Amino acid sequence: MKIHVGYEIIYDFPKPTPVIVLLGSHFTRASDVITSDFLTTEPAIPITPYRDGFGNWCSRFVAPTGRMRLLADGVIRDTGMPDVVAPNAIQHNVEDLPAETIVYLLGSRYCETDRLSDLAWQLFEAAPSGWGRVQAICDYVHNHIVFGYEHARATKTAWEAWNEGRGVCRDYAHLAIAFCRCMNIPARYCTGYLGDVGMPPPYGPMDFAGWFEAFLGGRWYTFDARNNMPRIGRILIAQGRDAADVPITHTFGPNTLVSFRVWTDEVV
């Protein structure tokens, strides 16, 4: 199947402002690109690309004073298969984990393992090790948090999401990630496109999505505590310790977000 993806984001800048963006399909989907979702800007300005410490493709530029439009429109090939489910995937002992996964066991900006560790062990120590434990975490988080865009807050952490019981997809992901790390399972935050392919209507407004990956049985597997079911057409943009590592846009100065649109639809 083919998926049409893209976005239009418009800002107003009161003065020239440095900006970093993480937008566009992840390099692991490079072979699936039919029409590239390259970042373009209006007005056109020089853009400098680089890879961050997590391998994500980033773009940096200085936005001029005034209104600026960020735009991409691409087509990505997809298998049309739902997220992989591997109930026999094992949990590794910490001493046996690959060195590159250790950073995803540690607390981070939005995932306070120190505050949630005792709770995590109370809730999940009896859950089956490995896949079953991560799924138990997803089930708990899915039922504990009530979804609503009105509950979004850029500063909300996993601890706050647990206490408030409300949030958006990134809050579900942060809480599940923190619980996984508390239970010695490496977990990393993912952001990307996720449409409504294979889902019954009605459909809500489209946005970028947040989910997570857990390291089990020698590889990373996708989990989604908000939807809590395998989904079709998930297209990764970036991954890191939490949302602080993979902001869609990071502006180094004052600005006003004028409008924001995301699309991800099956091409029929």
C-alpha positions, 0 to 999 in steps of 0.5 A: 500500500501507499501512504500520503504524508505531509504537514504545513506549519506556519509561524510568525517570528518577531525577529530572526530566530534559529530553528531546528526541526525533526520532520520527514520520514526516518532513514530506516524508511528510505527504501520505502520512499516513493515521493520524498517528504523533504522540508521546504520553506516559504520564504525559501532560506538556506537549510543545514542538515545534520544527524543528532546523537540518536541518528535522527535527520535534523534540519537547522536554519534561521527563520527571518522576521515575519511569517514563515511556512514549513511544508512537506508532501510525500508518498511512502510505501508500506507493507499494509501489515499491523505492528509486529506482535511477539508474545514470546520475546524475552526480557534480557538481564541488564548485564546482558543488554547491548551497550547502546541500549543502556541509555534507554534504561535511565531516567530522562527529562519527561520519564522520572524513573526515580519517582515511579520505581516503587509504584512500577514494582508494585504494579508489574513485578508479578506480570510475566517477564518480557513481552507480557510485562510490557503489554501489562504496562501498556494495558495499565497506562491505556486504562489509567490515562483519559485522552484529550487534546485539552489535556496537552501541556508541553511540560507534563512529565510521566509522573504528572501524567500518572497523577493527573490521569489525563493526557495526549499520546506523548503522555501515554508513551512517557508513562509507559517508557518510565514504567518499562525502564523501572522494570529494567526494560530499555524503552525509547520514545518515537514520533511519527505519522499514524493515520486511521488506516484499517480503523472504523470512522469517525476519525479525529483531527490528524496530528503527529503521533507519539509511541514507544519501542521496547528492547526485547529478544534482541530487537526493538518492538513497537508498543502504543499505550494510547491505542493499545492495539497493533496499527497499520501504516505507522511511519517513524520520523524520529526516536530518542529518550523522550520528547525532549530529544525529538521535538518537531520544531525547536525554536530559539526565540519567541514566536507565534504558531499560526496554523498546524496541519498534518496529513497521513492517508492511504492512497487509493 
